[in-house]
Structures are given as C-alpha cells and as structure tokens.
Amino acid sequence: MARYNHGFDVCFSIDTEKEDWETVTNAEMVQALEARIRSLRAEFIDQDALDLPVSDCFGYTNSYEV
C-alpha cells in the first residue's frame, strides 16, 4: 500500500523590541509556535472542529509518495 507525505505551513507571529527578524532565537520561535498550537487547539475545540477538513489556518506546501 502506498504512503504519502503531505507538507503544511502554519502561521504564527512573534512580537519583539528589535526590528531585525534575524535576532529572533530558536527558543522564541518554539515558544511562539507552542502558543499558536494551544490557540488553534482551543479554537477548534470551541468550534467542535477538530475532525473537520483542514482550516485556512494552514497552508499546503506539497505531497509526495514515501
């Protein structure tokens, strides 16, 4: 049976006091992404939408057979 890998993007943001985005650390990225996941989970649970098709919160990138 064939298996497929599907890639998606999820948008999140980080507020800093510095203009240069390259000053954002890996720790800040992970912390912001974790906060976004908590936010999405809460939003989907509130809407009883965890089992619905992919939301517009996610962007499709590509698929390929593995």
MODELLER restraints for C-alpha pairs under 7 A, 6 or more apart:
rsr = mdl.restraints
at = mdl.atoms
rsr.add(forms.Gaussian(group=physical.xy_distance, feature=features.Distance(at['CA:2:A'], at['CA:65:A']), mean=6.95, stdev=0.5))
rsr.add(forms.Gaussian(group=physical.xy_distance, feature=features.Distance(at['CA:3:A'], at['CA:65:A']), mean=5.79, stdev=0.5))
rsr.add(forms.Gaussian(group=physical.xy_distance, feature=features.Distance(at['CA:3:A'], at['CA:66:A']), mean=5.65, stdev=0.5))
rsr.add(forms.Gaussian(group=physical.xy_distance, feature=features.Distance(at['CA:4:A'], at['CA:63:A']), mean=6.63, stdev=0.5))
rsr.add(forms.Gaussian(group=physical.xy_distance, feature=features.Distance(at['CA:4:A'], at['CA:64:A']), mean=5.51, stdev=0.5))
rsr.add(forms.Gaussian(group=physical.xy_distance, feature=features.Distance(at['CA:4:A'], at['CA:65:A']), mean=4.31, stdev=0.5))
rsr.add(forms.Gaussian(group=physical.xy_distance, feature=features.Distance(at['CA:4:A'], at['CA:66:A']), mean=5.44, stdev=0.5))
rsr.add(forms.Gaussian(group=physical.xy_distance, feature=features.Distance(at['CA:5:A'], at['CA:63:A']), mean=5.41, stdev=0.5))
rsr.add(forms.Gaussian(group=physical.xy_distance, feature=features.Distance(at['CA:5:A'], at['CA:64:A']), mean=5.44, stdev=0.5))
rsr.add(forms.Gaussian(group=physical.xy_distance, feature=features.Distance(at['CA:5:A'], at['CA:65:A']), mean=6.22, stdev=0.5))
rsr.add(forms.Gaussian(group=physical.xy_distance, feature=features.Distance(at['CA:5:A'], at['CA:66:A']), mean=6.34, stdev=0.5))
rsr.add(forms.Gaussian(group=physical.xy_distance, feature=features.Distance(at['CA:6:A'], at['CA:62:A']), mean=5.90, stdev=0.5))
rsr.add(forms.Gaussian(group=physical.xy_distance, feature=features.Distance(at['CA:6:A'], at['CA:63:A']), mean=4.32, stdev=0.5))
rsr.add(forms.Gaussian(group=physical.xy_distance, feature=features.Distance(at['CA:6:A'], at['CA:64:A']), mean=6.81, stdev=0.5))
rsr.add(forms.Gaussian(group=physical.xy_distance, feature=features.Distance(at['CA:7:A'], at['CA:60:A']), mean=6.13, stdev=0.5))
rsr.add(forms.Gaussian(group=physical.xy_distance, feature=features.Distance(at['CA:7:A'], at['CA:61:A']), mean=5.17, stdev=0.5))
rsr.add(forms.Gaussian(group=physical.xy_distance, feature=features.Distance(at['CA:7:A'], at['CA:62:A']), mean=5.22, stdev=0.5))
rsr.add(forms.Gaussian(group=physical.xy_distance, feature=features.Distance(at['CA:7:A'], at['CA:63:A']), mean=6.15, stdev=0.5))
rsr.add(forms.Gaussian(group=physical.xy_distance, feature=features.Distance(at['CA:8:A'], at['CA:58:A']), mean=6.30, stdev=0.5))
rsr.add(forms.Gaussian(group=physical.xy_distance, feature=features.Distance(at['CA:8:A'], at['CA:59:A']), mean=5.33, stdev=0.5))
rsr.add(forms.Gaussian(group=physical.xy_distance, feature=features.Distance(at['CA:8:A'], at['CA:60:A']), mean=4.47, stdev=0.5))
rsr.add(forms.Gaussian(group=physical.xy_distance, feature=features.Distance(at['CA:8:A'], at['CA:61:A']), mean=5.28, stdev=0.5))
rsr.add(forms.Gaussian(group=physical.xy_distance, feature=features.Distance(at['CA:9:A'], at['CA:58:A']), mean=5.55, stdev=0.5))
rsr.add(forms.Gaussian(group=physical.xy_distance, feature=features.Distance(at['CA:9:A'], at['CA:59:A']), mean=4.82, stdev=0.5))
rsr.add(forms.Gaussian(group=physical.xy_distance, feature=features.Distance(at['CA:9:A'], at['CA:60:A']), mean=6.34, stdev=0.5))
rsr.add(forms.Gaussian(group=physical.xy_distance, feature=features.Distance(at['CA:9:A'], at['CA:61:A']), mean=6.86, stdev=0.5))
rsr.add(forms.Gaussian(group=physical.xy_distance, feature=features.Distance(at['CA:10:A'], at['CA:57:A']), mean=6.37, stdev=0.5))
rsr.add(forms.Gaussian(group=physical.xy_distance, feature=features.Distance(at['CA:10:A'], at['CA:58:A']), mean=4.80, stdev=0.5))
rsr.add(forms.Gaussian(group=physical.xy_distance, feature=features.Distance(at['CA:10:A'], at['CA:59:A']), mean=6.37, stdev=0.5))
rsr.add(forms.Gaussian(group=physical.xy_distance, feature=features.Distance(at['CA:11:A'], at['CA:57:A']), mean=6.94, stdev=0.5))
rsr.add(forms.Gaussian(group=physical.xy_distance, feature=features.Distance(at['CA:12:A'], at['CA:32:A']), mean=6.92, stdev=0.5))
rsr.add(forms.Gaussian(group=physical.xy_distance, feature=features.Distance(at['CA:12:A'], at['CA:33:A']), mean=6.32, stdev=0.5))
rsr.add(forms.Gaussian(group=physical.xy_distance, feature=features.Distance(at['CA:12:A'], at['CA:36:A']), mean=6.08, stdev=0.5))
rsr.add(forms.Gaussian(group=physical.xy_distance, feature=features.Distance(at['CA:13:A'], at['CA:32:A']), mean=6.79, stdev=0.5))
rsr.add(forms.Gaussian(group=physical.xy_distance, feature=features.Distance(at['CA:14:A'], at['CA:32:A']), mean=6.18, stdev=0.5))
rsr.add(forms.Gaussian(group=physical.xy_distance, feature=features.Distance(at['CA:44:A'], at['CA:50:A']), mean=5.34, stdev=0.5))
